[in-house]
Structures are given as structure tokens and as C-alpha cells.
Amino acid sequence: MARQEKEDKEHKQLLEKIKRLCGELSPWEVFQIYLYIKSVAVQHKMTEITLNWLVFQLALEEKRKALRK
């Protein structure tokens, strides 16, 4: 439980630091950061989708080959 409490405290401190830094930025700069974070999330999701599609295609090919035999 102590480890979880320590992580929670660290996360809370990090969140407070982020809030403080965002308070020093203009709304446009905050929006640019938000947009960047969202674009990284979309890129990550697209990579995940691509990899899932590749795994699906490989599994489908294996099933097709198994049915031919």
C-alpha cells in the first residue's frame, strides 16, 4: 500500500506542476500542447490498428493454408 501511496503523491505533485506551468502559458500555447498530445495519441492508435490488422491478416492466411491441406 505504501508504494501506491507514494505513486499517488508523485502523480499529484506532477499534476500540480503541470497546472502551474499551464497557468503561465497563453490559451493558444495551452491549445497547442493539447493538440500535440491528441495527435500523439492518434498516431499511437493508428499504429495499434495497423499492427492488429497485420496480425489478423497473418492469422487469416494461416487458416486459409490449413484449410487447403
N, CA, C and O atoms as a GROMACS GRO file, in nm:
protein
  276
    1MET      N    1   0.083  -0.119   0.000
    1MET     CA    2   0.000   0.000   0.000
    1MET      C    3   0.087   0.125   0.000
    1MET      O    4   0.048   0.227  -0.057
    2ALA      N    5   0.202   0.118   0.062
    2ALA     CA    6   0.290   0.234   0.069
    2ALA      C    7   0.339   0.273  -0.070
    2ALA      O    8   0.354   0.392  -0.100
    3ARG      N    9   0.364   0.174  -0.154
    3ARG     CA   10   0.409   0.202  -0.290
    3ARG      C   11   0.302   0.278  -0.368
    3ARG      O   12   0.332   0.374  -0.440
    4GLN      N   13   0.179   0.235  -0.353
    4GLN     CA   14   0.068   0.300  -0.422
    4GLN      C   15   0.051   0.444  -0.373
    4GLN      O   16   0.027   0.535  -0.452
    5GLU      N   17   0.063   0.464  -0.244
    5GLU     CA   18   0.050   0.599  -0.188
    5GLU      C   19   0.163   0.688  -0.239
    5GLU      O   20   0.140   0.806  -0.268
    6LYS      N   21   0.283   0.633  -0.249
    6LYS     CA   22   0.397   0.709  -0.300
    6LYS      C   23   0.373   0.749  -0.445
    6LYS      O   24   0.399   0.863  -0.483
    7GLU      N   25   0.323   0.654  -0.527
    7GLU     CA   26   0.294   0.684  -0.667
    7GLU      C   27   0.184   0.790  -0.678
    7GLU      O   28   0.193   0.881  -0.761
    8ASP      N   29   0.081   0.778  -0.595
    8ASP     CA   30  -0.027   0.876  -0.596
    8ASP      C   31   0.025   1.015  -0.562
    8ASP      O   32  -0.014   1.114  -0.624
    9LYS      N   33   0.114   1.022  -0.463
    9LYS     CA   34   0.171   1.151  -0.422
    9LYS      C   35   0.254   1.210  -0.536
    9LYS      O   36   0.246   1.329  -0.564
   10GLU      N   37   0.334   1.125  -0.603
   10GLU     CA   38   0.416   1.172  -0.715
   10GLU      C   39   0.328   1.221  -0.830
   10GLU      O   40   0.358   1.324  -0.891
   11HIS      N   41   0.221   1.148  -0.859
   11HIS     CA   42   0.130   1.189  -0.966
   11HIS      C   43   0.061   1.320  -0.932
   11HIS      O   44   0.043   1.406  -1.018
   12LYS      N   45   0.023   1.335  -0.805
   12LYS     CA   46  -0.042   1.459  -0.762
   12LYS      C   47   0.054   1.577  -0.776
   12LYS      O   48   0.014   1.684  -0.821
   13GLN      N   49   0.180   1.556  -0.736
   13GLN     CA   50   0.280   1.662  -0.748
   13GLN      C   51   0.303   1.698  -0.895
   13GLN      O   52   0.315   1.816  -0.929
   14LEU      N   53   0.310   1.597  -0.980
   14LEU     CA   54   0.329   1.621  -1.123
   14LEU      C   55   0.210   1.699  -1.181
   14LEU      O   56   0.228   1.792  -1.260
   15LEU      N   57   0.090   1.660  -1.142
   15LEU     CA   58  -0.030   1.729  -1.190
   15LEU      C   59  -0.030   1.875  -1.145
   15LEU      O   60  -0.066   1.963  -1.223
   16GLU      N   61   0.008   1.900  -1.022
   16GLU     CA   62   0.016   2.037  -0.972
   16GLU      C   63   0.119   2.119  -1.050
   16GLU      O   64   0.096   2.235  -1.081
   17LYS      N   65   0.232   2.057  -1.081
   17LYS     CA   66   0.335   2.125  -1.158
   17LYS      C   67   0.285   2.158  -1.298
   17LYS      O   68   0.310   2.267  -1.350
   18ILE      N   69   0.214   2.063  -1.360
   18ILE     CA   70   0.158   2.086  -1.494
   18ILE      C   71   0.057   2.199  -1.490
   18ILE      O   72   0.056   2.286  -1.577
   19LYS      N   73  -0.030   2.199  -1.388
   19LYS     CA   74  -0.129   2.306  -1.374
   19LYS      C   75  -0.061   2.443  -1.360
   19LYS      O   76  -0.103   2.541  -1.421
   20ARG      N   77   0.045   2.447  -1.278
   20ARG     CA   78   0.117   2.572  -1.257
   20ARG      C   79   0.180   2.621  -1.387
   20ARG      O   80   0.171   2.739  -1.421
   21LEU      N   81   0.244   2.529  -1.460
   21LEU     CA   82   0.308   2.567  -1.586
   21LEU      C   83   0.205   2.611  -1.691
   21LEU      O   84   0.228   2.706  -1.765
   22CYS      N   85   0.092   2.541  -1.696
   22CYS     CA   86  -0.012   2.579  -1.793
   22CYS      C   87  -0.072   2.714  -1.758
   22CYS      O   88  -0.115   2.788  -1.846
   23GLY      N   89  -0.075   2.748  -1.629
   23GLY     CA   90  -0.125   2.878  -1.586
   23GLY      C   91  -0.036   2.992  -1.634
   23GLY      O   92  -0.082   3.106  -1.646
   24GLU      N   93   0.090   2.962  -1.661
   24GLU     CA   94   0.184   3.064  -1.708
   24GLU      C   95   0.178   3.081  -1.861
   24GLU      O   96   0.235   3.176  -1.915
   25LEU      N   97   0.110   2.992  -1.929
   25LEU     CA   98   0.105   2.997  -2.075
   25LEU      C   99  -0.020   3.070  -2.122
   25LEU      O  100  -0.118   3.083  -2.049
   26SER      N  101  -0.014   3.116  -2.246
   26SER     CA  102  -0.133   3.177  -2.306
   26SER      C  103  -0.229   3.066  -2.346
   26SER      O  104  -0.189   2.950  -2.359
   27PRO      N  105  -0.357   3.101  -2.364
   27PRO     CA  106  -0.453   2.999  -2.407
   27PRO      C  107  -0.411   2.931  -2.539
   27PRO      O  108  -0.433   2.811  -2.557
   28TRP      N  109  -0.352   3.006  -2.629
   28TRP     CA  110  -0.308   2.949  -2.756
   28TRP      C  111  -0.198   2.844  -2.734
   28TRP      O  112  -0.200   2.738  -2.797
   29GLU      N  113  -0.105   2.873  -2.645
   29GLU     CA  114   0.003   2.778  -2.616
   29GLU      C  115  -0.051   2.651  -2.548
   29GLU      O  116  -0.006   2.541  -2.576
   30VAL      N  117  -0.148   2.669  -2.460
   30VAL     CA  118  -0.211   2.553  -2.395
   30VAL      C  119  -0.283   2.469  -2.500
   30VAL      O  120  -0.276   2.346  -2.497
   31PHE      N  121  -0.352   2.534  -2.594
   31PHE     CA  122  -0.422   2.462  -2.700
   31PHE      C  123  -0.322   2.387  -2.788
   31PHE      O  124  -0.349   2.273  -2.827
   32GLN      N  125  -0.208   2.447  -2.818
   32GLN     CA  126  -0.107   2.379  -2.899
   32GLN      C  127  -0.055   2.254  -2.830
   32GLN      O  128  -0.032   2.151  -2.893
   33ILE      N  129  -0.035   2.263  -2.700
   33ILE     CA  130   0.009   2.146  -2.624
   33ILE      C  131  -0.098   2.038  -2.626
   33ILE      O  132  -0.069   1.920  -2.648
   34TYR      N  133  -0.223   2.079  -2.605
   34TYR     CA  134  -0.335   1.986  -2.609
   34TYR      C  135  -0.343   1.917  -2.746
   34TYR      O  136  -0.361   1.796  -2.754
   35LEU      N  137  -0.329   1.996  -2.851
   35LEU     CA  138  -0.335   1.942  -2.986
   35LEU      C  139  -0.221   1.844  -3.011
   35LEU      O  140  -0.242   1.740  -3.074
   36TYR      N  141  -0.102   1.876  -2.962
   36TYR     CA  142   0.012   1.786  -2.977
   36TYR      C  143  -0.013   1.654  -2.905
   36TYR      O  144   0.013   1.547  -2.961
   37ILE      N  145  -0.063   1.661  -2.783
   37ILE     CA  146  -0.092   1.540  -2.706
   37ILE      C  147  -0.194   1.454  -2.780
   37ILE      O  148  -0.179   1.332  -2.789
   38LYS      N  149  -0.299   1.517  -2.831
   38LYS     CA  150  -0.402   1.442  -2.904
   38LYS      C  151  -0.345   1.380  -3.031
   38LYS      O  152  -0.381   1.268  -3.066
   39SER      N  153  -0.257   1.452  -3.102
   39SER     CA  154  -0.200   1.398  -3.225
   39SER      C  155  -0.111   1.277  -3.196
   39SER      O  156  -0.110   1.181  -3.273
   40VAL      N  157  -0.037   1.282  -3.084
   40VAL     CA  158   0.046   1.167  -3.045
   40VAL      C  159  -0.044   1.048  -3.011
   40VAL      O  160  -0.013   0.934  -3.046
   41ALA      N  161  -0.154   1.074  -2.943
   41ALA     CA  162  -0.248   0.967  -2.909
   41ALA      C  163  -0.306   0.903  -3.035
   41ALA      O  164  -0.320   0.781  -3.043
   42VAL      N  165  -0.340   0.986  -3.134
   42VAL     CA  166  -0.395   0.934  -3.260
   42VAL      C  167  -0.289   0.852  -3.334
   42VAL      O  168  -0.320   0.746  -3.389
   43GLN      N  169  -0.166   0.901  -3.336
   43GLN     CA  170  -0.058   0.825  -3.401
   43GLN      C  171  -0.039   0.690  -3.334
   43GLN      O  172  -0.020   0.588  -3.401
   44HIS      N  173  -0.044   0.689  -3.202
   44HIS     CA  174  -0.031   0.563  -3.129
   44HIS      C  175  -0.144   0.468  -3.164
   44HIS      O  176  -0.121   0.349  -3.187
   45LYS      N  177  -0.266   0.520  -3.169
   45LYS     CA  178  -0.382   0.437  -3.201
   45LYS      C  179  -0.374   0.383  -3.343
   45LYS      O  180  -0.408   0.268  -3.368
   46MET      N  181  -0.328   0.466  -3.436
   46MET     CA  182  -0.314   0.422  -3.575
   46MET      C  183  -0.210   0.310  -3.586
   46MET      O  184  -0.229   0.215  -3.662
   47THR      N  185  -0.102   0.321  -3.512
   47THR     CA  186   0.000   0.215  -3.511
   47THR      C  187  -0.060   0.087  -3.455
   47THR      O  188  -0.036  -0.022  -3.508
   48GLU      N  189  -0.136   0.100  -3.350
   48GLU     CA  190  -0.201  -0.016  -3.289
   48GLU      C  191  -0.298  -0.082  -3.387
   48GLU      O  192  -0.302  -0.204  -3.399
   49ILE      N  193  -0.375  -0.001  -3.456
   49ILE     CA  194  -0.470  -0.054  -3.555
   49ILE      C  195  -0.396  -0.125  -3.667
   49ILE      O  196  -0.436  -0.233  -3.710
   50THR      N  197  -0.287  -0.065  -3.714
   50THR     CA  198  -0.208  -0.126  -3.821
   50THR      C  199  -0.152  -0.260  -3.777
   50THR      O  200  -0.158  -0.358  -3.852
   51LEU      N  201  -0.098  -0.266  -3.657
   51LEU     CA  202  -0.043  -0.392  -3.607
   51LEU      C  203  -0.151  -0.497  -3.588
   51LEU      O  204  -0.130  -0.614  -3.620
   52ASN      N  205  -0.266  -0.456  -3.537
   52ASN     CA  206  -0.378  -0.550  -3.522
   52ASN      C  207  -0.424  -0.603  -3.658
   52ASN      O  208  -0.456  -0.721  -3.670
   53TRP      N  209  -0.427  -0.518  -3.758
   53TRP     CA  210  -0.466  -0.558  -3.892
   53TRP      C  211  -0.365  -0.660  -3.949
   53TRP      O  212  -0.404  -0.758  -4.011
   54LEU      N  213  -0.238  -0.635  -3.926
   54LEU     CA  214  -0.134  -0.726  -3.973
   54LEU      C  215  -0.147  -0.862  -3.906
   54LEU      O  216  -0.138  -0.965  -3.973
   55VAL      N  217  -0.168  -0.865  -3.777
   55VAL     CA  218  -0.186  -0.991  -3.704
   55VAL      C  219  -0.310  -1.064  -3.756
   55VAL      O  220  -0.306  -1.185  -3.775
   56PHE      N  221  -0.417  -0.991  -3.780
   56PHE     CA  222  -0.540  -1.050  -3.835
   56PHE      C  223  -0.513  -1.113  -3.972
   56PHE      O  224  -0.557  -1.225  -3.999
   57GLN      N  225  -0.442  -1.041  -4.058
   57GLN     CA  226  -0.413  -1.092  -4.191
   57GLN      C  227  -0.326  -1.218  -4.185
   57GLN      O  228  -0.348  -1.313  -4.260
   58LEU      N  229  -0.227  -1.218  -4.096
   58LEU     CA  230  -0.141  -1.336  -4.082
   58LEU      C  231  -0.220  -1.456  -4.031
   58LEU      O  232  -0.201  -1.568  -4.080
   59ALA      N  233  -0.306  -1.435  -3.934
   59ALA     CA  234  -0.389  -1.543  -3.882
   59ALA      C  235  -0.484  -1.595  -3.989
   59ALA      O  236  -0.506  -1.715  -4.000
   60LEU      N  237  -0.539  -1.505  -4.067
   60LEU     CA  238  -0.630  -1.544  -4.175
   60LEU      C  239  -0.556  -1.627  -4.280
   60LEU      O  240  -0.609  -1.725  -4.331
   61GLU      N  241  -0.435  -1.588  -4.311
   61GLU     CA  242  -0.354  -1.662  -4.408
   61GLU      C  243  -0.321  -1.802  -4.356
   61GLU      O  244  -0.325  -1.899  -4.431
   62GLU      N  245  -0.289  -1.812  -4.227
   62GLU     CA  246  -0.262  -1.943  -4.169
   62GLU      C  247  -0.385  -2.033  -4.174
   62GLU      O  248  -0.374  -2.151  -4.205
   63LYS      N  249  -0.502  -1.978  -4.145
   63LYS     CA  250  -0.625  -2.055  -4.150
   63LYS      C  251  -0.655  -2.099  -4.293
   63LYS      O  252  -0.699  -2.212  -4.316
   64ARG      N  253  -0.629  -2.010  -4.388
   64ARG     CA  254  -0.652  -2.044  -4.529
   64ARG      C  255  -0.562  -2.158  -4.571
   64ARG      O  256  -0.607  -2.251  -4.638
   65LYS      N  257  -0.435  -2.152  -4.532
   65LYS     CA  258  -0.340  -2.258  -4.566
   65LYS      C  259  -0.380  -2.390  -4.501
   65LYS      O  260  -0.366  -2.496  -4.561
   66ALA      N  261  -0.429  -2.384  -4.376
   66ALA     CA  262  -0.468  -2.504  -4.304
   66ALA      C  263  -0.589  -2.570  -4.371
   66ALA      O  264  -0.598  -2.692  -4.374
   67LEU      N  265  -0.679  -2.490  -4.425
   67LEU     CA  266  -0.796  -2.545  -4.491
   67LEU      C  267  -0.762  -2.609  -4.625
   67LEU      O  268  -0.832  -2.701  -4.668
   68ARG      N  269  -0.659  -2.563  -4.690
   68ARG     CA  270  -0.616  -2.619  -4.818
   68ARG      C  271  -0.563  -2.760  -4.803
   68ARG      O  272  -0.576  -2.842  -4.894
   69LYS      N  273  -0.501  -2.790  -4.688
   69LYS     CA  274  -0.438  -2.920  -4.667
   69LYS      C  275  -0.536  -3.029  -4.646
   69LYS      O  276  -0.497  -3.144  -4.627
   0.00000   0.00000   0.00000
